[in-house]
Amino acid sequence: MSTQLDHRRGAALVTFVDRDGAPLAGKSVRYEQLTHQFLFGFGAFDAVDLAGEDLLLERKAALMDRMSKMLALFNYGTLPFYWGRFEPEEGEPQTEALLRAADWLRGRGVKVKGHPLCWHTVCAPWLMRYDNPTILQKQLARIRREAADFRDRIDTWDVINEVVIMPVFDRYDNAVTRIAKDLGRVGIVRAVFEAARETNPGATLILNDFDMSPAYERLIADCLDAGVRIDVIGLQSHQHQGYWGMDKLQDVLRRFSRFGLPLHFTENTLISGDLMPRHIADLNDWQVKDWPSTPEGEERQAREVEEMYTALFAHPRVEAVTVWNAADGKWLNAPSGLLRRDNSEKPAYERLDELINGQWKSRGSLVTDAQGRAELKGFLGGYELRLDGREARYTLTQGEAQARVAL
């Protein structure tokens, strides 16, 4: 057995007993892993429409087909909270629609993350009629409202997105850049994290950015030095201009692991068609009507997905990886999904299925001793245990453990 993935595995000495508490000695117990502890994520934006009340049957069938394929792989979904879309008119947030989507996902075993609570892009335009102190007050109130309204449904948040560029963003005027200039990078991170933490002390709060330069490292270090409690470092990995490759990936892992915090690859895209030209500085500047997936690009995407996921699953600091687009034609109209536009599966989907549901899931059988004991070893997560037509559930966690299971 490879030691490279030992941090993803656990062991437990399980005593199997019958319903009356008598040890089940000399019995063969089948075990099969059903769920992962590791967070294999996807951009679950389609759940908002799917959980809606007014949806044409044809559209609903297509979305259900897409989501069913995503749920066969993934246990972690990101829902959209872009302020300008979530609350297009002040005082009219789309809370009920997002609650329905969160409940729909949670009902299917998916842990839900909200993205983001503060961002200068897709910002609410109505904020611009207020002065900066009022904008800040409304931003913090927005964070407290969402953290409270979605508590116990969504307890993981990208609290603030792309802070490195936020105070110097000059593509267009916006309310959040205004307050970021006033507060500075550390100041705005402190303010929004404190608002979220006060409202939901048990939440997992993520600082997220696309900037993998030393500037992001400095921001993290400055925030930690200032006493800001960051739970997770979020790393975007949109690779529309080409795969990072192992050298860059390992460099990013090395540099951001030094903080000793969990790492989430929050927005991962790999292209299965022609790549975006390298001279494009802002990915949003590449606007094309047609960006097809190609057979050659799909094979390349599959190789890159397999290599990247294998490296990230092997790294002890990485806790989550999120495929940003389920299907092609989403952000930038790119062929960045694991599914084609018609929801057919690409080779990258099949490759991930082999990893997530094949190589990285444990199954087999145990034979109990005279005291009904057997050691269960496998990848961390939830298991089904079966004996003579009876079954029980057990969650395998890190560290040596002892448990008692009735069958």
C-alpha positions in Angstrom: 0.0 0.0 0.0 1.4 3.4 -1.0 2.4 5.7 1.9 1.8 8.7 -0.3 -1.9 8.8 0.7 -1.7 7.7 4.3 -3.0 11.1 5.5 -6.2 10.3 3.5 -6.7 6.9 5.3 -7.7 5.8 8.7 -8.1 2.7 10.8 -10.5 1.6 13.5 -10.8 -1.5 15.6 -14.5 -2.3 15.3 -16.4 -4.7 17.6 -19.4 -6.1 15.8 -22.3 -7.2 17.9 -25.9 -8.4 17.2 -28.9 -6.4 18.2 -28.8 -8.0 21.7 -25.2 -7.0 22.2 -23.6 -10.4 21.7 -20.3 -10.4 19.8 -20.5 -11.6 16.2 -17.5 -14.0 16.2 -16.0 -15.5 13.1 -18.2 -13.6 10.7 -17.5 -12.1 7.3 -18.4 -8.4 7.1 -18.5 -6.6 3.8 -17.6 -2.9 3.8 -18.0 -0.3 1.1 -17.1 3.3 1.2 -20.0 5.6 0.3 -18.7 9.1 1.0 -15.4 11.0 1.1 -14.1 13.2 3.9 -12.1 15.1 1.3 -14.2 17.8 -0.4 -14.6 17.1 -4.1 -16.5 20.2 -5.2 -18.3 21.7 -8.2 -20.0 25.0 -9.1 -23.6 24.1 -8.2 -25.2 27.2 -9.6 -27.7 25.1 -11.6 -29.3 24.0 -8.3 -30.8 27.5 -8.0 -32.8 27.0 -11.1 -33.5 23.3 -10.4 -34.9 24.1 -7.0 -37.1 26.9 -8.4 -40.8 26.8 -8.6 -41.3 27.8 -12.3 -39.3 25.6 -14.6 -40.2 24.1 -18.0 -40.2 20.3 -17.9 -37.6 20.1 -20.7 -35.3 22.5 -18.9 -35.8 20.7 -15.6 -35.0 17.3 -17.2 -31.7 18.7 -18.6 -30.7 20.3 -15.4 -31.6 17.1 -13.4 -29.5 15.0 -15.8 -26.5 17.4 -15.4 -26.8 17.6 -11.6 -27.2 13.8 -11.3 -23.9 13.3 -13.1 -22.3 15.9 -10.8 -23.7 14.3 -7.7 -22.2 10.9 -8.8 -18.8 12.5 -8.3 -19.0 15.4 -5.9 -19.9 16.0 -2.3 -19.4 19.8 -2.1 -21.2 22.5 -4.0 -20.7 26.2 -4.3 -23.8 28.5 -4.6 -23.7 32.1 -6.0 -24.1 35.1 -3.6 -22.9 37.8 -6.0 -24.4 40.8 -4.3 -25.6 42.6 -7.5 -27.6 39.5 -8.5 -28.6 38.3 -5.1 -30.0 41.7 -4.2 -30.5 43.7 -7.4 -32.9 46.1 -5.6 -32.0 47.2 -2.1 -34.1 45.3 0.5 -35.1 42.5 -2.0 -32.5 39.7 -1.5 -33.1 36.4 -3.3 -32.9 34.6 0.0 -35.7 32.1 -0.5 -34.3 30.9 -3.9 -30.9 30.3 -2.4 -32.4 28.5 0.7 -34.3 26.2 -1.6 -31.1 25.5 -3.6 -29.1 24.8 -0.4 -31.7 22.5 0.9 -31.9 20.7 -2.4 -28.2 20.0 -2.3 -28.0 19.2 1.4 -30.8 16.7 0.9 -28.6 14.8 -1.5 -25.6 14.7 0.8 -23.8 17.8 -0.5 -22.0 20.2 1.8 -22.7 23.7 0.6 -20.4 26.8 0.4 -21.5 30.4 -0.4 -19.5 32.5 -2.7 -18.8 35.4 -2.0 -20.0 37.7 0.7 -17.7 40.7 -0.3 -16.4 41.3 -3.8 -15.8 44.4 -5.9 -17.1 42.7 -9.1 -20.8 42.0 -9.6 -21.4 44.5 -6.8 -24.8 45.9 -6.0 -25.1 49.1 -8.2 -27.5 50.8 -5.8 -24.7 51.1 -3.2 -23.2 53.8 -5.3 -25.7 56.4 -4.0 -24.2 56.2 -0.5 -21.1 57.6 1.1 -18.3 55.4 2.0 -19.1 55.0 5.8 -22.6 54.0 4.8 -21.4 51.6 2.1 -19.2 49.8 4.8 -22.1 49.6 7.2 -24.3 48.1 4.5 -21.6 45.6 3.5 -21.2 44.4 7.0 -25.0 44.2 7.5 -25.2 42.2 4.3 -22.6 39.7 5.7 -24.4 39.4 9.0 -27.8 38.9 7.3 -26.5 36.0 5.0 -24.5 34.4 7.8 -27.6 34.3 10.0 -30.2 33.4 7.4 -28.2 30.5 6.0 -26.7 29.3 9.3 -26.8 25.4 9.5 -27.5 25.3 5.8 -24.4 27.1 4.7 -21.6 27.2 7.2 -18.7 27.6 4.8 -18.1 31.0 3.0 -15.8 32.7 0.7 -16.0 35.8 2.9 -14.0 38.1 0.6 -12.9 37.6 -2.9 -9.8 38.9 -4.7 -8.5 41.4 -2.1 -5.1 41.8 -3.7 -6.5 43.8 -6.6 -9.5 45.2 -4.8 -8.2 48.6 -3.7 -6.4 49.3 -7.0 -9.1 47.9 -9.3 -9.7 50.6 -12.0 -11.8 49.0 -14.7 -14.9 50.8 -13.4 -15.9 52.5 -10.2 -17.6 50.4 -7.6 -18.6 50.6 -3.9 -16.4 47.9 -2.5 -13.2 49.2 -4.1 -14.1 52.6 -2.5 -14.2 51.1 1.0 -11.1 49.0 0.3 -9.2 52.1 -0.5 -10.3 53.6 2.8 -9.6 50.6 5.0 -6.7 49.1 3.2 -6.4 45.4 2.4 -5.9 44.1 6.0 -8.6 46.5 7.3 -11.3 45.3 5.0 -10.4 41.7 5.5 -10.6 42.2 9.3 -13.9 44.0 9.1 -15.7 41.4 6.9 -14.2 38.4 8.7 -15.2 39.8 12.1 -18.8 40.4 10.9 -19.1 36.8 9.6 -17.4 35.3 12.7 -19.6 37.2 15.2 -22.8 36.0 13.4 -21.7 32.4 12.9 -18.8 31.5 15.2 -18.7 27.9 14.0 -18.5 28.8 10.3 -15.5 28.0 8.1 -14.3 31.3 6.7 -12.2 31.5 3.5 -10.0 34.2 2.1 -10.1 33.7 -1.7 -8.0 35.1 -4.5 -6.8 34.5 -8.1 -3.5 36.2 -7.5 -0.9 33.5 -6.9 2.0 36.0 -6.7 3.9 36.9 -3.5 1.4 39.8 -3.1 -1.2 37.3 -1.9 1.3 35.7 0.5 2.0 39.1 1.9 -1.7 39.8 2.4 -2.1 36.5 4.2 0.9 37.1 6.4 -0.2 40.7 7.2 -3.7 39.5 8.1 -2.4 36.8 10.4 0.1 39.1 12.0 -2.8 41.5 12.7 -4.7 38.8 14.4 -7.3 38.1 11.7 -8.4 34.5 12.0 -8.5 32.9 8.6 -9.7 29.3 8.5 -8.8 28.4 4.9 -6.7 29.9 2.1 -8.7 29.8 -1.1 -6.7 29.5 -4.3 -8.3 30.1 -7.7 -6.9 28.1 -10.6 -8.6 29.2 -13.8 -6.4 27.8 -16.5 -8.0 29.2 -19.7 -4.6 30.0 -21.1 -3.1 26.6 -20.4 -2.5 24.1 -17.7 -0.2 25.3 -14.9 1.8 22.1 -15.0 3.4 20.3 -12.0 6.2 22.9 -11.5 3.8 25.8 -10.9 1.4 23.6 -9.0 4.0 22.4 -6.6 5.4 25.9 -6.2 1.9 27.3 -5.3 1.5 24.4 -2.8 4.9 25.0 -1.3 4.4 28.8 -0.9 0.9 28.8 0.5 1.4 25.7 2.7 3.9 27.6 4.8 1.1 29.3 6.7 0.0 26.0 8.2 -3.6 26.5 7.1 -5.9 24.2 5.0 -5.8 25.0 1.3 -8.9 24.9 -0.9 -8.6 25.1 -4.7 -11.9 27.0 -5.0 -12.3 27.6 -8.7 -10.6 25.2 -11.0 -11.0 25.3 -14.8 -9.1 23.3 -17.4 -10.0 23.9 -21.1 -10.9 21.2 -23.6 -10.6 23.3 -26.7 -8.3 26.0 -28.1 -6.6 27.9 -25.3 -7.1 31.6 -24.7 -4.2 33.7 -26.1 -1.4 34.3 -23.6 -1.4 38.1 -24.3 -4.8 38.5 -22.7 -4.2 40.1 -19.3 -7.7 40.0 -17.9 -9.5 36.7 -18.7 -12.8 38.7 -18.9 -11.5 40.5 -22.0 -11.7 37.3 -24.1 -15.3 37.4 -25.3 -16.1 35.0 -28.1 -19.4 33.7 -29.5 -18.1 30.2 -30.2 -15.5 28.3 -28.2 -15.9 24.6 -29.1 -14.6 21.6 -27.3 -12.4 19.4 -29.5 -11.4 15.7 -29.4 -7.8 16.6 -29.0 -8.6 19.2 -26.3 -10.7 16.7 -24.4 -7.9 14.2 -24.2 -5.5 16.9 -23.0 -8.0 18.1 -20.4 -8.4 14.5 -19.1 -4.7 14.1 -18.7 -4.4 17.4 -16.9 -7.3 16.8 -14.6 -5.9 13.4 -13.6 -2.5 14.8 -12.9 -3.7 17.8 -11.0 -6.2 16.0 -8.8 -3.7 13.2 -8.1 -1.2 15.8 -6.9 -3.7 17.7 -4.8 -5.2 14.6 -3.2 -1.7 13.6 -2.2 -0.9 16.9 -0.6 -1.6 17.0 3.2 -2.7 20.6 3.3 -5.3 20.4 0.5 -8.8 19.8 1.8 -11.0 20.7 -1.2 -10.9 21.1 -5.0 -13.8 22.6 -6.9 -14.5 22.2 -10.6 -15.9 25.6 -11.4 -18.1 24.7 -14.4 -20.1 21.5 -14.6 -20.8 21.9 -18.3 -19.3 23.9 -21.2 -20.6 27.3 -22.2 -20.7 28.9 -18.7 -18.1 31.5 -17.7 -16.6 33.2 -20.8 -18.5 30.6 -22.9 -15.5 28.4 -22.4 -15.2 24.6 -23.0 -14.2 24.2 -19.3 -16.8 21.7 -18.1 -16.5 18.0 -17.4 -19.7 17.7 -19.5 -20.3 19.0 -23.0 -23.2 21.4 -23.6 -25.6 18.5 -24.2 -24.5 17.0 -20.8 -22.6 14.1 -22.4 -19.5 13.1 -20.4 -16.1 14.1 -21.5 -13.0 11.9 -20.9 -12.1 14.2 -17.9 -15.3 13.2 -16.2 -14.6 9.5 -16.8 -11.1 9.9 -15.5 -12.3 11.7 -12.3 -14.9 9.0 -11.8 -12.2 6.3 -11.9 -10.2 8.2 -9.3 -13.0 9.4 -6.9 -15.2 6.3 -7.1 -12.5 3.8 -7.9 -9.0 4.2 -6.8 -9.8 6.5 -3.8 -12.7 4.5 -2.4 -12.2 1.5 -0.1 -14.2 -1.7 -0.3 -13.7 -5.3 0.7 -14.5 -7.8 3.6 -13.4 -8.4 7.1 -13.5 -11.5 9.3 -14.2 -11.0 13.0 -12.2 -12.7 15.7 -13.6 -14.6 18.8 -14.6 -11.3 20.4 -16.3 -10.0 17.3 -13.5 -7.6 16.5 -11.9 -6.7 13.1 -9.8 -3.8 11.9 -11.4 -1.5 9.3 -8.8 0.3 7.2 -9.5 2.6 4.3 -9.9 6.1 2.9 -11.6 8.6 5.3 -15.3 8.9 5.0 -18.6 7.1 5.5 -19.0 3.4 5.1 -21.8 0.8 4.7 -21.1 -2.4 6.7 -23.1 -5.5 5.7 -23.6 -9.0 7.3 -26.2 -11.6 6.4 -28.5 -9.1 4.8 -28.2 -6.5 7.7 -26.4 -3.3 7.4 -25.0 -0.4 9.4 -23.2 2.9 8.8 -19.9 4.0 10.1 -17.6 7.0 9.6 -13.9 6.4 9.4 -11.9 9.3 10.7 -8.2 10.0 11.1 -6.3 8.4 14.0 -6.6 5.0 15.6 -10.1 4.5 17.0 -12.3 1.8 18.6 -15.9 1.5 17.8 -18.9 -0.8 18.5 -21.3 -1.5 15.6 -24.5 -3.5 15.9 -25.6 -5.6 12.9 
